[in-house]
Amino acid sequence: MAKRFTADQYADGILAGNRIVLSQAITLAESTLLSDQTLTQHVLDRVLPHAGHSVRVGITGVPGVGKSTFIEALGLFLVNEQQKRLAVLAVDPSSQRSGGSILGDKTRMSQLAAHPQAYIRPSPAGRSLGGVTRSTREAMLLCEAAGYDIIFIETVGVGQSETAVHGMVDFFLLLMLAGAGDELQGIKKGIMEMADAITITKADGGNELAARRARREYQNALHLFPTTESGWQPVVTTSSAVSGAGVPEVWGVVQQYVQQTQASGYFQQRRQAQNLHWLHEAIRHGLEEQFYARPEVQAQIAIVRQQVLQGQKSAFGAAGELLSM
Ligand code: GDP
């Protein structure tokens, strides 16, 4: 890390909306060094009272569905016409690209990236899913403290990251293509079940009719899913990031959802449940780290693994022995 601040200096910079300090704090949160993680927690403690006031939206879809084009179109609408401040974070643990990620490429969302009310942050490269989701959640809180009132969290729509992201957002948006075969385009049924809305992308030119047909099909498919805890009926729309048609409407759906679930209390309940979930995740993670760091465990683990492999000890018995060391 180029420059280190104290926790107070990070917090003051973030609360003042200083993007450079925000970026450095997110880099700190992404660090695997124990001292950096401890400092991150101090920064979070300081800024936490100022976080939590945004609308958090997860956006997913297979590569090529039009995510970056759509996020740029919706993002520009939000910053220019709704005077919002928008942060876009990416979760892409599979990324091996240098420096980055699905958002590492500077040509993506270039107009939005250059906008003073928008902040775009690529996914950290070469981390485990657990590491990425933890640091993304921390980045989200830091962005909220810096005054961003809408947070988009983008995933590539093919792996397990969606479940993790679903666990940190208020609203989950799935982007789908029309007429690309109904094997749900590699989108697993579980991901469709998580969607609060689906938008059929590229609904322009010769593709418009197919998009409308796909919309009806997906709307019918969603009706077959059990009603969600939120009482919200998922909505399917069509949109074109190129013509702009249907893009503001997607935001209208998000707003409707927020209003409805805030009125019912579900919005707040879900956030509380998510916080508890992250508390338990952090405890589990911390305990595991402590456990494997113990010298007795380090001395015995290889032997015990062999004993289990050779059937000399049961897995449960062996675990019990290690845990009681
Ligand atoms: P991502 O991989 O999901 O981020 O997809 P991209 O945003 O990179 O888009 C993939 C391709 O689809 C690009 O060639 C885009 O120009 C094209 N595309 C994206 N949105 C639209 C749209 O609304 N209409 C049309 N016709 N093409 C689009």
Boltz pocket constraint, residues with backbone or C-beta under 6 A from the ligand:
constraints:
  - pocket:
      binder: B
      contacts: [[A, 61], [A, 62], [A, 63], [A, 64], [A, 65], [A, 66], [A, 67], [A, 68], [A, 69], [A, 70], [A, 201], [A, 202], [A, 203], [A, 204], [A, 239], [A, 240], [A, 241], [A, 242], [A, 243]]
      max_distance: 6.0
